[in-house]
Amino acid sequence: MKSLTLKYAIAFLSGIVMVGSVSGFSIVNANRTLHSNPYVQSSVHAVNPSVYQSITKFKKSETPNQVMWKEKNITLLAKKVELENVPSSEKSVITSITIKKGEKSYTLKTDGYNDKLRDISSAVLSPSNTWLAIQAQRSAGDTLLLINLTTGKSTIVNDLLKAKGKKNVESITAYNWSPKEDQIAFSFGDTSSSSLAIYNTKKDGFIYLPRETDYISTGLTLWHKDGKSLDYISEYPSDQKKLYRYSMDSKKVKSVKKISQSEFQKWFKLDKYQIN
């Protein structure tokens, strides 16, 4: 009988090791495996910075007349003016954006834009140091500007999408550069709908990601270090977030897990935005 009892006890403990932390038990060997192997940890969908591409964050400073974003030898300076006889939410307008990289300097005149830019939300440098992505706020929505730091040429991604026949391009929000190529992943849509795409700057072409459902919004895009996978967190239904993974090889999206607000904040810390 003792032998039989020992047999079942061993089987029970083996089951605990298999299910890991789900059972609520602390299993030393299982924890060692998770912490020593980031790809094992990724497979159980933990927030692990070592899996994702590192994103250098620009530091922001501002005065009533300008906004500055700076990182190493790159400085972005947006000049602002205050308009008269307009609603308070539309008084501040960016008239120009100057980007300096070493000895090179390029200036974009933005005061002629039909939909005026109001502020700079974020900036991200591509891993090749060739492109700078700038997210700029408008009265309604956000614009994504891409600046070639070699030639000074600027591209408005919103306009490219519209030229390709996309109708719902009020705003481009979550975005990040691939670690392997000069291509950028981003979400676009309006306040009730979100789609995702990848723009390849060399090919001047888009990849449109398939959608598992009609996302309301997308709050985050993060590339894996190998550049072969892209994770993003989208909302559907309202106030319910889920982590998805897109494979560059299979061209397919898979649902990974539901994300609580506290979990989302952990992923968000890996992104370009400054966390105060």
C-alpha positions in Angstrom: 0.0 0.0 0.0 2.9 2.4 0.8 4.4 1.7 -2.6 1.1 2.4 -4.3 0.7 5.7 -2.3 4.2 6.8 -3.2 3.5 6.0 -6.8 0.4 8.3 -6.9 2.3 11.0 -4.9 5.1 11.1 -7.6 2.4 11.3 -10.3 0.7 14.1 -8.5 3.9 16.1 -8.1 4.8 15.5 -11.8 1.4 17.0 -12.7 2.2 20.1 -10.7 5.5 20.6 -12.6 3.6 20.2 -15.9 1.0 22.9 -15.1 3.6 25.2 -13.5 2.4 28.3 -11.8 -1.2 27.7 -12.9 -1.7 25.5 -9.9 -0.4 28.2 -7.5 2.6 26.1 -6.4 6.1 27.5 -6.5 8.2 25.0 -8.5 11.9 25.8 -8.4 13.0 23.9 -11.5 10.2 25.3 -13.6 11.0 28.9 -12.5 14.7 28.4 -13.3 13.8 27.3 -16.8 11.5 30.3 -17.4 14.1 32.8 -16.2 17.1 31.3 -18.0 15.4 31.0 -21.4 13.6 34.1 -22.7 12.0 32.1 -25.6 10.4 29.6 -23.2 9.2 32.6 -21.2 7.8 34.1 -24.3 5.9 30.9 -25.1 3.9 31.3 -21.9 3.2 34.9 -22.9 5.0 36.7 -20.0 6.3 40.3 -20.5 9.9 39.8 -21.3 12.0 42.7 -22.6 14.7 40.4 -23.9 12.3 39.0 -26.6 11.5 42.5 -28.0 13.5 45.0 -29.9 15.0 47.7 -27.8 13.6 51.2 -28.5 15.7 54.2 -27.7 13.5 56.9 -26.2 13.8 60.6 -27.3 13.7 63.1 -24.4 11.1 65.8 -24.7 11.3 69.5 -23.6 9.1 72.4 -24.6 8.4 76.0 -24.2 5.3 78.0 -25.4 7.0 78.5 -28.8 8.6 75.2 -29.5 8.8 71.5 -28.8 12.2 69.7 -28.8 12.8 65.9 -28.9 16.4 64.9 -28.6 18.3 61.6 -28.8 22.2 61.3 -29.1 23.1 63.3 -32.2 19.6 63.8 -33.5 17.4 66.8 -32.5 13.9 67.5 -33.6 12.7 71.1 -33.2 9.1 72.0 -33.9 8.3 75.8 -34.0 4.8 76.8 -32.8 2.6 79.9 -33.0 -0.6 80.9 -31.3 -3.5 81.8 -33.7 -6.1 84.4 -32.9 -9.9 84.2 -33.1 -10.0 80.4 -33.0 -11.1 77.9 -30.4 -8.6 77.3 -27.6 -8.0 73.7 -28.7 -6.9 75.0 -32.1 -4.8 78.0 -31.1 -1.4 76.3 -31.1 -0.1 75.4 -34.6 3.3 73.9 -35.6 4.7 76.0 -38.5 7.9 74.1 -39.1 9.8 71.0 -38.0 13.6 71.0 -38.2 15.6 67.8 -37.9 19.3 67.9 -37.2 21.6 64.9 -37.4 25.3 65.7 -37.0 26.1 68.3 -39.6 23.0 67.8 -41.6 19.8 69.8 -41.1 16.4 69.6 -42.8 13.3 71.8 -42.3 9.7 70.9 -43.1 7.4 73.8 -43.6 4.1 72.6 -42.1 2.1 75.8 -41.9 0.7 75.1 -45.3 -0.8 71.8 -44.4 -4.6 71.7 -44.8 -5.0 70.0 -41.5 -2.7 71.8 -39.1 -0.3 70.0 -36.8 -0.8 70.8 -33.1 1.9 68.9 -31.3 4.5 66.2 -31.5 3.5 63.0 -29.6 6.6 60.9 -30.2 9.6 60.2 -32.4 11.5 57.0 -33.2 14.7 56.4 -35.1 15.0 53.4 -37.4 17.7 50.8 -36.5 19.6 51.7 -39.6 19.7 55.4 -38.5 18.4 56.3 -41.9 14.8 57.2 -41.1 13.0 59.2 -38.4 9.3 58.5 -37.7 7.4 61.4 -36.1 3.8 61.1 -34.7 2.1 64.5 -34.9 -1.2 65.5 -33.4 -3.9 67.2 -35.4 -7.3 68.7 -34.3 -8.7 65.2 -35.0 -6.4 62.3 -35.2 -2.6 61.7 -35.6 -0.3 62.0 -38.6 2.7 59.8 -39.1 5.6 61.5 -40.9 8.7 59.7 -42.1 11.9 61.6 -42.7 14.8 60.2 -44.7 17.9 61.5 -42.8 20.1 61.0 -45.8 18.1 63.0 -48.3 15.7 65.1 -46.2 12.7 63.7 -48.1 9.5 63.6 -46.0 6.6 61.2 -46.4 3.1 61.4 -44.9 2.0 57.9 -44.4 -1.7 58.9 -44.0 -1.6 60.3 -47.5 0.1 57.1 -48.9 -2.7 55.0 -47.5 -5.4 57.2 -49.0 -3.6 57.0 -52.3 -3.9 53.2 -52.1 -7.6 53.5 -51.7 -7.9 53.2 -47.9 -10.9 55.1 -46.7 -10.5 55.0 -42.9 -7.3 56.9 -42.2 -8.2 59.5 -39.7 -5.4 58.6 -37.4 -2.2 56.6 -37.3 -1.4 55.7 -33.7 0.7 52.7 -32.4 3.9 52.3 -34.6 7.5 51.0 -34.5 10.3 50.2 -36.8 11.4 46.7 -37.7 14.8 45.8 -36.3 15.9 44.2 -39.5 14.7 46.4 -42.4 13.6 50.0 -42.9 10.0 49.0 -42.6 7.5 50.3 -40.1 4.5 48.7 -38.5 1.5 50.9 -37.4 -2.2 50.9 -36.7 -4.6 53.2 -38.5 -8.3 54.0 -38.3 -10.6 56.3 -36.3 -12.1 56.3 -32.8 -14.1 53.1 -33.4 -12.0 51.0 -35.8 -8.4 49.9 -36.1 -6.4 48.2 -38.8 -2.7 47.3 -39.0 -0.2 47.6 -41.8 3.6 47.5 -42.4 5.2 50.0 -44.8 8.4 49.1 -46.6 10.4 52.3 -47.3 12.6 50.6 -49.9 9.8 49.0 -51.9 7.4 51.9 -51.2 4.7 49.2 -50.5 2.4 48.0 -47.8 1.6 44.7 -46.1 -1.9 44.8 -44.7 -2.3 42.5 -41.6 -5.3 40.2 -41.5 -7.7 41.0 -38.6 -9.1 38.3 -36.3 -12.0 40.6 -35.4 -13.0 44.3 -35.9 -10.6 45.9 -33.5 -11.8 49.1 -31.8 -8.3 50.4 -31.2 -4.7 49.3 -31.0 -2.5 50.6 -28.2 0.9 49.0 -28.9 3.1 47.4 -31.6 6.4 45.7 -30.7 8.7 43.8 -33.0 10.6 40.7 -31.9 14.4 41.0 -32.1 14.6 38.6 -35.1 12.3 40.8 -37.1 10.2 37.8 -38.0 7.3 38.4 -35.7 5.3 41.4 -34.5 3.2 41.6 -31.4 0.4 44.1 -30.9 -2.3 44.7 -28.3 -5.8 45.6 -29.6 -9.1 46.3 -28.0 -12.3 44.4 -28.7 -15.0 44.4 -27.4 -14.9 47.8 -25.5 -12.3 47.9 -22.7 -11.1 44.4 -23.4 -7.6 44.0 -24.7 -5.9 41.1 -26.3 -2.3 40.3 -27.4 -1.9 39.2 -31.0 1.2 37.9 -32.9 1.8 38.4 -36.7 4.3 36.2 -38.5 6.2 37.7 -41.4 6.8 34.2 -42.7 3.3 32.8 -42.6 1.6 36.1 -43.1 -0.9 35.1 -40.4 -2.1 36.5 -37.2 -2.8 34.4 -34.1 -4.5 35.4 -30.8 -2.2 35.0 -27.9 -4.0 36.0 -24.7 -6.3 38.5 -23.0 -4.5 41.4 -21.4 -5.6 43.2 -18.3 -4.9 47.0 -17.9 -2.1 46.3 -15.4 -0.5 43.8 -17.8 -0.8 46.3 -20.7 1.1 48.9 -18.7 4.0 46.5 -18.4 4.2 46.0 -22.2 3.7 49.8 -22.7 6.9 50.4 -20.7 8.8 48.7 -23.5 7.6 51.2 -26.1 8.9 54.7 -27.1 6.7 56.8 -24.9 8.2 58.4 -21.8 6.8 56.9 -18.6 6.7 59.5 -15.8 
